Amino acid sequence: MREAVDRLFRARAAREPVILFGDYDVDGVTACALIGEVLSGLGWQIEIYLPHRMDEGYGLSQAAVENCHARFPQARLMVAVDCGSTAVESISWLGRQGVDVIVLDH
């Protein structure tokens, strides 16, 4: 937890964009909206990405993370909201692209 919090604060200090990658279901969308509103209000640069259910599949699929990275190539921090706990390969791919990932999932 400490590493995740430290990474978030480093992103804010450096004015790095933070991608909130949410699941497309109701709790993923709601969590992205709430977290995005709070973090934006506290000074973070927030972008939100919700995968297309039919085209990109569920959660942190490879197609979805590649599309997200193409849309926000400057982002070096992604917070996976309501997804990601089993997305080892996609998270590894993001790491090779220089993107740190924090997973908030259950």
Biopython code that builds the backbone (N, CA, C, O; Angstrom):
import numpy as np
from Bio.PDB.StructureBuilder import StructureBuilder

atoms = [
    (1, "MET", "N", (0.824, -1.188, 0.000)),
    (1, "MET", "CA", (0.000, 0.000, 0.000)),
    (1, "MET", "C", (0.871, 1.256, 0.000)),
    (1, "MET", "O", (0.594, 2.211, -0.725)),
    (2, "ARG", "N", (1.914, 1.247, 0.809)),
    (2, "ARG", "CA", (2.777, 2.422, 0.900)),
    (2, "ARG", "C", (3.382, 2.747, -0.471)),
    (2, "ARG", "O", (3.441, 3.914, -0.860)),
    (3, "GLU", "N", (3.833, 1.719, -1.203)),
    (3, "GLU", "CA", (4.416, 1.951, -2.529)),
    (3, "GLU", "C", (3.391, 2.562, -3.480)),
    (3, "GLU", "O", (3.725, 3.456, -4.258)),
    (4, "ALA", "N", (2.163, 2.095, -3.424)),
    (4, "ALA", "CA", (1.115, 2.630, -4.297)),
    (4, "ALA", "C", (0.824, 4.093, -3.971)),
    (4, "ALA", "O", (0.704, 4.922, -4.874)),
    (5, "VAL", "N", (0.714, 4.405, -2.694)),
    (5, "VAL", "CA", (0.449, 5.787, -2.275)),
    (5, "VAL", "C", (1.612, 6.693, -2.662)),
    (5, "VAL", "O", (1.405, 7.797, -3.165)),
    (6, "ASP", "N", (2.833, 6.225, -2.427)),
    (6, "ASP", "CA", (4.010, 7.019, -2.809)),
    (6, "ASP", "C", (4.028, 7.280, -4.313)),
    (6, "ASP", "O", (4.343, 8.385, -4.752)),
    (7, "ARG", "N", (3.688, 6.256, -5.100)),
    (7, "ARG", "CA", (3.696, 6.425, -6.562)),
    (7, "ARG", "C", (2.641, 7.431, -6.997)),
    (7, "ARG", "O", (2.885, 8.245, -7.887)),
    (8, "LEU", "N", (1.482, 7.378, -6.379)),
    (8, "LEU", "CA", (0.437, 8.354, -6.698)),
    (8, "LEU", "C", (0.889, 9.781, -6.372)),
    (8, "LEU", "O", (0.664, 10.698, -7.161)),
    (9, "PHE", "N", (1.517, 9.965, -5.230)),
    (9, "PHE", "CA", (1.974, 11.304, -4.863)),
    (9, "PHE", "C", (3.107, 11.783, -5.762)),
    (9, "PHE", "O", (3.193, 12.975, -6.057)),
    (10, "ARG", "N", (3.975, 10.879, -6.203)),
    (10, "ARG", "CA", (5.024, 11.281, -7.154)),
    (10, "ARG", "C", (4.399, 11.743, -8.465)),
    (10, "ARG", "O", (4.863, 12.707, -9.074)),
    (11, "ALA", "N", (3.350, 11.055, -8.897)),
    (11, "ALA", "CA", (2.660, 11.455, -10.131)),
    (11, "ALA", "C", (2.057, 12.850, -9.993)),
    (11, "ALA", "O", (2.139, 13.665, -10.912)),
    (12, "ARG", "N", (1.458, 13.111, -8.853)),
    (12, "ARG", "CA", (0.870, 14.447, -8.659)),
    (12, "ARG", "C", (1.951, 15.515, -8.637)),
    (12, "ARG", "O", (1.792, 16.562, -9.265)),
    (13, "ALA", "N", (3.041, 15.277, -7.931)),
    (13, "ALA", "CA", (4.120, 16.255, -7.839)),
    (13, "ALA", "C", (4.729, 16.542, -9.210)),
    (13, "ALA", "O", (5.123, 17.673, -9.494)),
    (14, "ALA", "N", (4.805, 15.524, -10.052)),
    (14, "ALA", "CA", (5.390, 15.680, -11.384)),
    (14, "ALA", "C", (4.363, 16.089, -12.433)),
    (14, "ALA", "O", (4.702, 16.252, -13.606)),
    (15, "ARG", "N", (3.101, 16.257, -12.012)),
    (15, "ARG", "CA", (2.005, 16.601, -12.929)),
    (15, "ARG", "C", (1.846, 15.568, -14.042)),
    (15, "ARG", "O", (1.487, 15.896, -15.173)),
    (16, "GLU", "N", (2.125, 14.306, -13.688)),
    (16, "GLU", "CA", (1.943, 13.199, -14.634)),
    (16, "GLU", "C", (0.457, 12.888, -14.774)),
    (16, "GLU", "O", (-0.280, 12.947, -13.789)),
    (17, "PRO", "N", (0.011, 12.562, -15.971)),
    (17, "PRO", "CA", (-1.367, 12.084, -16.085)),
    (17, "PRO", "C", (-1.489, 10.690, -15.468)),
    (17, "PRO", "O", (-0.595, 9.856, -15.610)),
    (18, "VAL", "N", (-2.585, 10.456, -14.799)),
    (18, "VAL", "CA", (-2.891, 9.149, -14.217)),
    (18, "VAL", "C", (-4.118, 8.619, -14.935)),
    (18, "VAL", "O", (-5.150, 9.288, -14.999)),
    (19, "ILE", "N", (-4.002, 7.422, -15.472)),
    (19, "ILE", "CA", (-5.121, 6.803, -16.163)),
    (19, "ILE", "C", (-5.900, 5.956, -15.167)),
    (19, "ILE", "O", (-5.336, 5.074, -14.518)),
    (20, "LEU", "N", (-7.179, 6.222, -15.048)),
    (20, "LEU", "CA", (-8.075, 5.337, -14.304)),
    (20, "LEU", "C", (-8.694, 4.401, -15.333)),
    (20, "LEU", "O", (-9.491, 4.824, -16.171)),
    (21, "PHE", "N", (-8.326, 3.144, -15.264)),
    (21, "PHE", "CA", (-8.827, 2.134, -16.198)),
    (21, "PHE", "C", (-9.902, 1.357, -15.461)),
    (21, "PHE", "O", (-9.604, 0.550, -14.581)),
    (22, "GLY", "N", (-11.150, 1.604, -15.823)),
    (22, "GLY", "CA", (-12.241, 0.988, -15.087)),
    (22, "GLY", "C", (-12.895, -0.129, -15.845)),
    (22, "GLY", "O", (-12.832, -0.179, -17.073)),
    (23, "ASP", "N", (-13.517, -1.015, -15.129)),
    (23, "ASP", "CA", (-14.328, -2.019, -15.780)),
    (23, "ASP", "C", (-15.597, -1.339, -16.276)),
    (23, "ASP", "O", (-15.985, -0.289, -15.764)),
    (24, "TYR", "N", (-16.237, -1.932, -17.263)),
    (24, "TYR", "CA", (-17.414, -1.294, -17.872)),
    (24, "TYR", "C", (-18.703, -1.561, -17.106)),
    (24, "TYR", "O", (-19.756, -1.055, -17.492)),
    (25, "ASP", "N", (-18.647, -2.344, -16.029)),
    (25, "ASP", "CA", (-19.871, -2.599, -15.278)),
    (25, "ASP", "C", (-20.158, -1.445, -14.310)),
    (25, "ASP", "O", (-19.368, -0.509, -14.187)),
    (26, "VAL", "N", (-21.293, -1.532, -13.635)),
    (26, "VAL", "CA", (-21.763, -0.394, -12.841)),
    (26, "VAL", "C", (-20.797, -0.020, -11.719)),
    (26, "VAL", "O", (-20.597, 1.167, -11.462)),
    (27, "ASP", "N", (-20.192, -1.003, -11.043)),
    (27, "ASP", "CA", (-19.273, -0.627, -9.965)),
    (27, "ASP", "C", (-17.949, -0.110, -10.507)),
    (27, "ASP", "O", (-17.316, 0.723, -9.858)),
    (28, "GLY", "N", (-17.509, -0.569, -11.664)),
    (28, "GLY", "CA", (-16.288, -0.037, -12.264)),
    (28, "GLY", "C", (-16.462, 1.394, -12.737)),
    (28, "GLY", "O", (-15.597, 2.239, -12.506)),
    (29, "VAL", "N", (-17.573, 1.668, -13.396)),
    (29, "VAL", "CA", (-17.846, 3.025, -13.886)),
    (29, "VAL", "C", (-18.028, 3.983, -12.713)),
    (29, "VAL", "O", (-17.479, 5.084, -12.715)),
    (30, "THR", "N", (-18.792, 3.565, -11.723)),
    (30, "THR", "CA", (-19.030, 4.413, -10.555)),
    (30, "THR", "C", (-17.733, 4.682, -9.802)),
    (30, "THR", "O", (-17.474, 5.816, -9.397)),
    (31, "ALA", "N", (-16.920, 3.652, -9.612)),
    (31, "ALA", "CA", (-15.647, 3.823, -8.904)),
    (31, "ALA", "C", (-14.735, 4.784, -9.664)),
    (31, "ALA", "O", (-14.092, 5.638, -9.052)),
    (32, "CYS", "N", (-14.671, 4.656, -10.986)),
    (32, "CYS", "CA", (-13.845, 5.583, -11.777)),
    (32, "CYS", "C", (-14.335, 7.015, -11.620)),
    (32, "CYS", "O", (-13.537, 7.937, -11.452)),
    (33, "ALA", "N", (-15.634, 7.195, -11.673)),
    (33, "ALA", "CA", (-16.187, 8.542, -11.543)),
    (33, "ALA", "C", (-15.852, 9.137, -10.170)),
    (33, "ALA", "O", (-15.418, 10.286, -10.083)),
    (34, "LEU", "N", (-16.049, 8.373, -9.115)),
    (34, "LEU", "CA", (-15.780, 8.878, -7.768)),
    (34, "LEU", "C", (-14.294, 9.127, -7.529)),
    (34, "LEU", "O", (-13.908, 10.188, -7.039)),
    (35, "ILE", "N", (-13.469, 8.153, -7.874)),
    (35, "ILE", "CA", (-12.025, 8.313, -7.671)),
    (35, "ILE", "C", (-11.500, 9.451, -8.535)),
    (35, "ILE", "O", (-10.677, 10.249, -8.085)),
    (36, "GLY", "N", (-11.973, 9.527, -9.771)),
    (36, "GLY", "CA", (-11.545, 10.600, -10.657)),
    (36, "GLY", "C", (-11.906, 11.976, -10.138)),
    (36, "GLY", "O", (-11.097, 12.902, -10.199)),
    (37, "GLU", "N", (-13.123, 12.113, -9.627)),
    (37, "GLU", "CA", (-13.561, 13.398, -9.089)),
    (37, "GLU", "C", (-12.727, 13.802, -7.870)),
    (37, "GLU", "O", (-12.312, 14.955, -7.750)),
    (38, "VAL", "N", (-12.488, 12.861, -6.981)),
    (38, "VAL", "CA", (-11.707, 13.164, -5.770)),
    (38, "VAL", "C", (-10.267, 13.509, -6.126)),
    (38, "VAL", "O", (-9.751, 14.540, -5.696)),
    (39, "LEU", "N", (-9.614, 12.650, -6.912)),
    (39, "LEU", "CA", (-8.214, 12.904, -7.239)),
    (39, "LEU", "C", (-8.042, 14.182, -8.059)),
    (39, "LEU", "O", (-7.097, 14.938, -7.832)),
    (40, "SER", "N", (-8.934, 14.428, -8.998)),
    (40, "SER", "CA", (-8.857, 15.683, -9.769)),
    (40, "SER", "C", (-8.981, 16.884, -8.849)),
    (40, "SER", "O", (-8.243, 17.860, -8.987)),
    (41, "GLY", "N", (-9.906, 16.811, -7.918)),
    (41, "GLY", "CA", (-10.104, 17.905, -6.976)),
    (41, "GLY", "C", (-8.916, 18.147, -6.065)),
    (41, "GLY", "O", (-8.745, 19.241, -5.527)),
    (42, "LEU", "N", (-8.092, 17.115, -5.895)),
    (42, "LEU", "CA", (-6.907, 17.227, -5.034)),
    (42, "LEU", "C", (-5.626, 17.475, -5.831)),
    (42, "LEU", "O", (-4.531, 17.454, -5.269)),
    (43, "GLY", "N", (-5.761, 17.709, -7.129)),
    (43, "GLY", "CA", (-4.611, 18.127, -7.916)),
    (43, "GLY", "C", (-4.001, 17.126, -8.874)),
    (43, "GLY", "O", (-3.024, 17.450, -9.549)),
    (44, "TRP", "N", (-4.538, 15.925, -8.959)),
    (44, "TRP", "CA", (-4.009, 14.957, -9.918)),
    (44, "TRP", "C", (-4.551, 15.259, -11.312)),
    (44, "TRP", "O", (-5.645, 15.805, -11.461)),
    (45, "GLN", "N", (-3.778, 14.901, -12.319)),
    (45, "GLN", "CA", (-4.197, 14.988, -13.718)),
    (45, "GLN", "C", (-4.787, 13.630, -14.095)),
    (45, "GLN", "O", (-4.048, 12.662, -14.273)),
    (46, "ILE", "N", (-6.096, 13.553, -14.216)),
    (46, "ILE", "CA", (-6.782, 12.277, -14.383)),
    (46, "ILE", "C", (-7.362, 12.141, -15.788)),
    (46, "ILE", "O", (-7.959, 13.071, -16.331)),
    (47, "GLU", "N", (-7.168, 10.955, -16.355)),
    (47, "GLU", "CA", (-7.842, 10.526, -17.579)),
    (47, "GLU", "C", (-8.551, 9.224, -17.246)),
    (47, "GLU", "O", (-8.060, 8.443, -16.431)),
    (48, "ILE", "N", (-9.694, 8.982, -17.861)),
    (48, "ILE", "CA", (-10.446, 7.758, -17.593)),
    (48, "ILE", "C", (-10.573, 6.962, -18.883)),
    (48, "ILE", "O", (-10.864, 7.511, -19.946)),
    (49, "TYR", "N", (-10.350, 5.664, -18.768)),
    (49, "TYR", "CA", (-10.515, 4.758, -19.907)),
    (49, "TYR", "C", (-11.424, 3.622, -19.482)),
    (49, "TYR", "O", (-11.146, 2.920, -18.510)),
    (50, "LEU", "N", (-12.516, 3.444, -20.221)),
    (50, "LEU", "CA", (-13.430, 2.330, -20.006)),
    (50, "LEU", "C", (-13.414, 1.476, -21.263)),
    (50, "LEU", "O", (-13.739, 1.973, -22.341)),
    (51, "PRO", "N", (-13.047, 0.209, -21.155)),
    (51, "PRO", "CA", (-12.970, -0.629, -22.357)),
    (51, "PRO", "C", (-14.344, -0.866, -22.971)),
    (51, "PRO", "O", (-15.365, -0.888, -22.284)),
    (52, "HIS", "N", (-14.332, -1.042, -24.285)),
    (52, "HIS", "CA", (-15.563, -1.381, -25.003)),
    (52, "HIS", "C", (-15.830, -2.868, -24.811)),
    (52, "HIS", "O", (-15.008, -3.713, -25.166)),
    (53, "ARG", "N", (-16.965, -3.164, -24.256)),
    (53, "ARG", "CA", (-17.302, -4.537, -23.868)),
    (53, "ARG", "C", (-17.183, -5.523, -25.030)),
    (53, "ARG", "O", (-16.622, -6.606, -24.863)),
    (54, "MET", "N", (-17.695, -5.165, -26.190)),
    (54, "MET", "CA", (-17.710, -6.093, -27.322)),
    (54, "MET", "C", (-16.371, -6.143, -28.058)),
    (54, "MET", "O", (-15.953, -7.207, -28.516)),
    (55, "ASP", "N", (-15.703, -5.005, -28.173)),
    (55, "ASP", "CA", (-14.464, -4.947, -28.955)),
    (55, "ASP", "C", (-13.220, -5.311, -28.149)),
    (55, "ASP", "O", (-12.280, -5.888, -28.695)),
    (56, "GLU", "N", (-13.202, -4.986, -26.870)),
    (56, "GLU", "CA", (-11.995, -5.156, -26.067)),
    (56, "GLU", "C", (-12.112, -6.215, -24.975)),
    (56, "GLU", "O", (-11.118, -6.567, -24.340)),
    (57, "GLY", "N", (-13.292, -6.707, -24.764)),
    (57, "GLY", "CA", (-13.470, -7.742, -23.759)),
    (57, "GLY", "C", (-13.545, -7.195, -22.350)),
    (57, "GLY", "O", (-13.761, -6.003, -22.132)),
    (58, "TYR", "N", (-13.364, -8.084, -21.414)),
    (58, "TYR", "CA", (-13.564, -7.790, -20.004)),
    (58, "TYR", "C", (-12.254, -7.417, -19.331)),
    (58, "TYR", "O", (-11.230, -8.059, -19.562)),
    (59, "GLY", "N", (-12.281, -6.392, -18.508)),
    (59, "GLY", "CA", (-11.147, -6.040, -17.657)),
    (59, "GLY", "C", (-9.921, -5.584, -18.419)),
    (59, "GLY", "O", (-10.023, -4.991, -19.494)),
    (60, "LEU", "N", (-8.760, -5.866, -17.849)),
    (60, "LEU", "CA", (-7.483, -5.455, -18.424)),
    (60, "LEU", "C", (-7.051, -6.439, -19.513)),
    (60, "LEU", "O", (-5.991, -7.058, -19.418)),
    (61, "SER", "N", (-7.874, -6.574, -20.535)),
    (61, "SER", "CA", (-7.508, -7.452, -21.650)),
    (61, "SER", "C", (-6.348, -6.823, -22.412)),
    (61, "SER", "O", (-6.111, -5.620, -22.312)),
    (62, "GLN", "N", (-5.637, -7.629, -23.162)),
    (62, "GLN", "CA", (-4.506, -7.117, -23.922)),
    (62, "GLN", "C", (-4.950, -6.064, -24.933)),
    (62, "GLN", "O", (-4.294, -5.036, -25.098)),
    (63, "ALA", "N", (-6.063, -6.326, -25.604)),
    (63, "ALA", "CA", (-6.567, -5.351, -26.581)),
    (63, "ALA", "C", (-6.890, -4.023, -25.907)),
    (63, "ALA", "O", (-6.566, -2.959, -26.435)),
    (64, "ALA", "N", (-7.513, -4.084, -24.766)),
    (64, "ALA", "CA", (-7.907, -2.854, -24.067)),
    (64, "ALA", "C", (-6.695, -2.063, -23.588)),
    (64, "ALA", "O", (-6.665, -0.841, -23.735)),
    (65, "VAL", "N", (-5.694, -2.735, -23.016)),
    (65, "VAL", "CA", (-4.535, -1.988, -22.522)),
    (65, "VAL", "C", (-3.728, -1.412, -23.677)),
    (65, "VAL", "O", (-3.166, -0.323, -23.554)),
    (66, "GLU", "N", (-3.663, -2.122, -24.792)),
    (66, "GLU", "CA", (-2.963, -1.573, -25.961)),
    (66, "GLU", "C", (-3.692, -0.350, -26.504)),
    (66, "GLU", "O", (-3.054, 0.644, -26.852)),
    (67, "ASN", "N", (-5.004, -0.409, -26.581)),
    (67, "ASN", "CA", (-5.779, 0.746, -27.047)),
    (67, "ASN", "C", (-5.660, 1.920, -26.081)),
    (67, "ASN", "O", (-5.534, 3.068, -26.508)),
    (68, "CYS", "N", (-5.700, 1.640, -24.797)),
    (68, "CYS", "CA", (-5.557, 2.682, -23.786)),
    (68, "CYS", "C", (-4.185, 3.331, -23.886)),
    (68, "CYS", "O", (-4.068, 4.556, -23.845)),
    (69, "HIS", "N", (-3.156, 2.518, -24.016)),
    (69, "HIS", "CA", (-1.790, 3.049, -24.118)),
    (69, "HIS", "C", (-1.628, 3.887, -25.393)),
    (69, "HIS", "O", (-0.933, 4.903, -25.382)),
    (70, "ALA", "N", (-2.257, 3.468, -26.475)),
    (70, "ALA", "CA", (-2.194, 4.245, -27.720)),
    (70, "ALA", "C", (-2.905, 5.586, -27.564)),
    (70, "ALA", "O", (-2.468, 6.588, -28.131)),
    (71, "ARG", "N", (-3.994, 5.611, -26.802)),
    (71, "ARG", "CA", (-4.736, 6.860, -26.587)),
    (71, "ARG", "C", (-3.989, 7.809, -25.663)),
    (71, "ARG", "O", (-4.032, 9.024, -25.857)),
    (72, "PHE", "N", (-3.302, 7.267, -24.658)),
    (72, "PHE", "CA", (-2.590, 8.079, -23.661)),
    (72, "PHE", "C", (-1.123, 7.650, -23.585)),
    (72, "PHE", "O", (-0.689, 7.164, -22.541)),
    (73, "PRO", "N", (-0.357, 7.816, -24.652)),
    (73, "PRO", "CA", (1.015, 7.295, -24.670)),
    (73, "PRO", "C", (1.952, 7.971, -23.679)),
    (73, "PRO", "O", (2.980, 7.399, -23.318)),
    (74, "GLN", "N", (1.619, 9.166, -23.237)),
    (74, "GLN", "CA", (2.475, 9.896, -22.294)),
    (74, "GLN", "C", (2.274, 9.435, -20.848)),
    (74, "GLN", "O", (3.092, 9.751, -19.983)),
    (75, "ALA", "N", (1.213, 8.705, -20.580)),
    (75, "ALA", "CA", (0.904, 8.284, -19.207)),
    (75, "ALA", "C", (1.864, 7.192, -18.750)),
    (75, "ALA", "O", (2.144, 6.243, -19.481)),
    (76, "ARG", "N", (2.359, 7.347, -17.530)),
    (76, "ARG", "CA", (3.279, 6.376, -16.942)),
    (76, "ARG", "C", (2.708, 5.733, -15.686)),
    (76, "ARG", "O", (3.397, 4.990, -14.987)),
    (77, "LEU", "N", (1.422, 6.030, -15.403)),
    (77, "LEU", "CA", (0.766, 5.419, -14.247)),
    (77, "LEU", "C", (-0.681, 5.117, -14.594)),
    (77, "LEU", "O", (-1.419, 5.978, -15.071)),
    (78, "MET", "N", (-1.067, 3.876, -14.344)),
    (78, "MET", "CA", (-2.448, 3.447, -14.549)),
    (78, "MET", "C", (-2.959, 2.872, -13.233)),
    (78, "MET", "O", (-2.252, 2.127, -12.554)),
    (79, "VAL", "N", (-4.185, 3.222, -12.884)),
    (79, "VAL", "CA", (-4.854, 2.624, -11.740)),
    (79, "VAL", "C", (-6.006, 1.801, -12.297)),
    (79, "VAL", "O", (-6.945, 2.348, -12.874)),
    (80, "ALA", "N", (-5.931, 0.495, -12.124)),
    (80, "ALA", "CA", (-6.983, -0.408, -12.585)),
    (80, "ALA", "C", (-8.057, -0.459, -11.509)),
    (80, "ALA", "O", (-7.794, -0.859, -10.375)),
    (81, "VAL", "N", (-9.259, -0.054, -11.868)),
    (81, "VAL", "CA", (-10.361, 0.074, -10.916)),
    (81, "VAL", "C", (-11.399, -1.006, -11.204)),
    (81, "VAL", "O", (-11.970, -1.049, -12.293)),
    (82, "ASP", "N", (-11.639, -1.872, -10.234)),
    (82, "ASP", "CA", (-12.599, -2.967, -10.343)),
    (82, "ASP", "C", (-12.167, -4.008, -11.375)),
    (82, "ASP", "O", (-13.006, -4.715, -11.932)),
    (83, "CYS", "N", (-10.889, -4.103, -11.625)),
    (83, "CYS", "CA", (-10.369, -5.120, -12.542)),
    (83, "CYS", "C", (-8.863, -5.223, -12.329)),
    (83, "CYS", "O", (-8.256, -4.379, -11.670)),
    (84, "GLY", "N", (-8.276, -6.266, -12.894)),
    (84, "GLY", "CA", (-6.826, -6.356, -12.900)),
    (84, "GLY", "C", (-6.193, -7.374, -11.988)),
    (84, "GLY", "O", (-4.999, -7.639, -12.120)),
    (85, "SER", "N", (-6.936, -7.958, -11.066)),
    (85, "SER", "CA", (-6.297, -8.850, -10.093)),
    (85, "SER", "C", (-5.733, -10.113, -10.728)),
    (85, "SER", "O", (-4.869, -10.759, -10.136)),
    (86, "THR", "N", (-6.195, -10.480, -11.904)),
    (86, "THR", "CA", (-5.667, -11.678, -12.578)),
    (86, "THR", "C", (-4.994, -11.350, -13.916)),
    (86, "THR", "O", (-4.664, -12.263, -14.671)),
    (87, "ALA", "N", (-4.791, -10.096, -14.214)),
    (87, "ALA", "CA", (-4.284, -9.664, -15.526)),
    (87, "ALA", "C", (-2.763, -9.587, -15.551)),
    (87, "ALA", "O", (-2.202, -8.555, -15.920)),
    (88, "VAL", "N", (-2.105, -10.648, -15.170)),
    (88, "VAL", "CA", (-0.653, -10.666, -15.042)),
    (88, "VAL", "C", (0.033, -10.329, -16.367)),
    (88, "VAL", "O", (0.957, -9.516, -16.389)),
    (89, "GLU", "N", (-0.396, -10.929, -17.451)),
    (89, "GLU", "CA", (0.260, -10.703, -18.741)),
    (89, "GLU", "C", (0.069, -9.266, -19.231)),
    (89, "GLU", "O", (1.023, -8.650, -19.707)),
    (90, "SER", "N", (-1.122, -8.734, -19.124)),
    (90, "SER", "CA", (-1.374, -7.358, -19.567)),
    (90, "SER", "C", (-0.599, -6.350, -18.720)),
    (90, "SER", "O", (-0.073, -5.368, -19.243)),
    (91, "ILE", "N", (-0.533, -6.595, -17.430)),
    (91, "ILE", "CA", (0.219, -5.698, -16.550)),
    (91, "ILE", "C", (1.716, -5.796, -16.859)),
    (91, "ILE", "O", (2.421, -4.787, -16.838)),
    (92, "SER", "N", (2.192, -6.982, -17.139)),
    (92, "SER", "CA", (3.601, -7.134, -17.531)),
    (92, "SER", "C", (3.886, -6.376, -18.820)),
    (92, "SER", "O", (4.923, -5.725, -18.943)),
    (93, "TRP", "N", (2.970, -6.457, -19.780)),
    (93, "TRP", "CA", (3.135, -5.732, -21.041)),
    (93, "TRP", "C", (3.198, -4.228, -20.772)),
    (93, "TRP", "O", (4.051, -3.535, -21.327)),
    (94, "LEU", "N", (2.308, -3.727, -19.932)),
    (94, "LEU", "CA", (2.337, -2.304, -19.588)),
    (94, "LEU", "C", (3.666, -1.919, -18.948)),
    (94, "LEU", "O", (4.227, -0.867, -19.253)),
    (95, "GLY", "N", (4.166, -2.773, -18.062)),
    (95, "GLY", "CA", (5.454, -2.510, -17.437)),
    (95, "GLY", "C", (6.569, -2.382, -18.466)),
    (95, "GLY", "O", (7.446, -1.530, -18.332)),
    (96, "ARG", "N", (6.535, -3.227, -19.492)),
    (96, "ARG", "CA", (7.550, -3.144, -20.545)),
    (96, "ARG", "C", (7.407, -1.867, -21.375)),
    (96, "ARG", "O", (8.348, -1.449, -22.049)),
    (97, "GLN", "N", (6.226, -1.251, -21.321)),
    (97, "GLN", "CA", (6.004, 0.018, -22.014)),
    (97, "GLN", "C", (6.353, 1.205, -21.113)),
    (97, "GLN", "O", (6.239, 2.357, -21.530)),
    (98, "GLY", "N", (6.778, 0.923, -19.878)),
    (98, "GLY", "CA", (7.136, 1.978, -18.939)),
    (98, "GLY", "C", (5.976, 2.505, -18.119)),
    (98, "GLY", "O", (6.051, 3.600, -17.563)),
    (99, "VAL", "N", (4.899, 1.729, -18.041)),
    (99, "VAL", "CA", (3.707, 2.142, -17.301)),
    (99, "VAL", "C", (3.621, 1.359, -15.998)),
    (99, "VAL", "O", (3.597, 0.128, -16.012)),
    (100, "ASP", "N", (3.574, 2.063, -14.877)),
    (100, "ASP", "CA", (3.338, 1.443, -13.574)),
    (100, "ASP", "C", (1.844, 1.218, -13.419)),
    (100, "ASP", "O", (1.041, 2.014, -13.906)),
    (101, "VAL", "N", (1.467, 0.139, -12.746)),
    (101, "VAL", "CA", (0.052, -0.190, -12.577)),
    (101, "VAL", "C", (-0.243, -0.433, -11.093)),
    (101, "VAL", "O", (0.457, -1.186, -10.415)),
    (102, "ILE", "N", (-1.286, 0.221, -10.619)),
    (102, "ILE", "CA", (-1.826, -0.014, -9.282)),
    (102, "ILE", "C", (-3.187, -0.682, -9.490)),
    (102, "ILE", "O", (-4.025, -0.162, -10.227)),
    (103, "VAL", "N", (-3.411, -1.820, -8.851)),
    (103, "VAL", "CA", (-4.664, -2.563, -9.022)),
    (103, "VAL", "C", (-5.536, -2.366, -7.795)),
    (103, "VAL", "O", (-5.127, -2.649, -6.670)),
    (104, "LEU", "N", (-6.752, -1.872, -8.033)),
    (104, "LEU", "CA", (-7.781, -1.749, -6.993)),
    (104, "LEU", "C", (-8.910, -2.699, -7.398)),
    (104, "LEU", "O", (-9.810, -2.318, -8.147)),
    (105, "ASP", "N", (-8.860, -3.899, -6.913)),
    (105, "ASP", "CA", (-9.834, -4.920, -7.321)),
    (105, "ASP", "C", (-10.196, -5.753, -6.100)),
    (105, "ASP", "O", (-9.570, -5.651, -5.045)),
    (106, "HIS", "N", (-11.192, -6.554, -6.266)),
    (106, "HIS", "CA", (-11.634, -7.424, -5.168)),
    (106, "HIS", "C", (-11.755, -8.843, -5.641)),
    (106, "HIS", "O", (-12.114, -9.726, -4.862)),
]
sb = StructureBuilder()
sb.init_structure("model")
sb.init_model(0)
sb.init_chain("A")
sb.init_seg("    ")
for serial, (resi, resn, name, xyz) in enumerate(atoms, 1):
    if name == "N":
        sb.init_residue(resn, " ", resi, " ")
    sb.init_atom(name, np.array(xyz, "f"), 0.0, 1.0, " ", f" {name:<3s}", serial, name[0])
structure = sb.get_structure()
